[in-house]
Amino acid sequence: MTHTPSPSPPADLHVDVAVIGGGPVGLAAAAYAARVGLTAVVVEPRAGTIDKACGEGLMPGGLQALADLGVDPPGHDLRGIRYLARGRVAEADFSGGLGRGVRRTVLHDALRRAVDDAGVEVLQLSAAGVTQDERSVLVRTEDSSGPGPTVSAAWAIAADGLHSPTRRCLGLYREPRTRGADGDQRLAGRYGLRQHYGTRPWGDHVEVHWSRHAEAYVTPVADDLVGVAVLSRQRGPLDDSLADFPHLRERLGDASVVTSVRGAGPLRQRTSRRVAGRVLLAGDASGYVDALTGEGISLGLAHARAAVSAVAAGEPDAYERAWRAATRRYALLTHTLVQVTRPSWGRRLLVPAAAALPPVFRGAVNELARPNP
């Protein structure tokens, strides 16, 4: 993908908003655009239902945002979050209503139906180049057979994921680094793996099992299906990671493996800003701290809504302010939790501390669960 001021070929398609990326955030942005009367098109090379490594737990705020779009994906009701480690348990229920465990594929299909119903076209093409001037953005497309149509839009919203090509093309990517104990700057890297097991859920909470090196997230997503996602700085097979969670392995028993392993990472992604001219970054493309607090979808929906509001008003700088407002609590709590649990002593003390201070744990959970502004 290139980003240059050089002349582009005449556009073949003209819309108000070009959405780059057809995952949940991109589809939501297109649906929001249609709802306020803007014409939109989605550019997404992958065909059919798109899956991704994801914890799959929707917070009450995210579920409410989907309902506002007329989207109500089936799944398994969630009452809250439960932390477990070495026989200790800390539990917090959502105070603002139920959450829901929803398979990523089910969520994608529900949002795609909303986009189709709104009359938004989804082009099965890659965004091969982005150019812009003071009045418009041109998105050059292609597929395996060669160039596709060029899309001209007043604005573009890039929701093309954790490793967003558009973010790099615009020069907005910043190398994620963290300071080690010795003061040196070093790359930070955490990775996620996810798989599903055919078993009846044993609870109505998202369980977070803590070990010395990793966290395992157990999310009921149907009456006969649970998703297990493991986050760690150590990269290796999922079965090796699950060996650190004997209580969870016992719970899973001889449950059948229903899906293949999917991975994502490194999770930490930084951006210098979220707006470059007439292009706005949303969702994981706009920057990411970690999946530890499980608010990715809720936050991405808030980005999509704020980005569309900003372009509808012709005030892209308003999106940067709205993005910061929506992201602030997530970034603060997630970064704090990642840092606290970086040393082994922090990981050992987290669950006992949460169990000993239930109002604090409950307050943190519900701060993340409430709707975004």
PyMOL commands that set and color helices and strands:
alter all, ss='L'
color gray80, all
select helices_A, chain A and resi 24-35+60-68+104-117+165-169+238-242+246-252+283-286+296-312+316-340+344-356+358-369
alter helices_A, ss='H'
color red, helices_A
select strands_A, chain A and resi 13-20+40-43+57-58+76-78+80-85+88-93+99-101+121-123+126-132+137-143+146-158+173-174+177-179+185-187+191-198+205-210+214-222+225-232+256-257+262-264+270-271+275-276+279-281
alter strands_A, ss='S'
color yellow, strands_A
deselect
rebuild
show_as cartoon
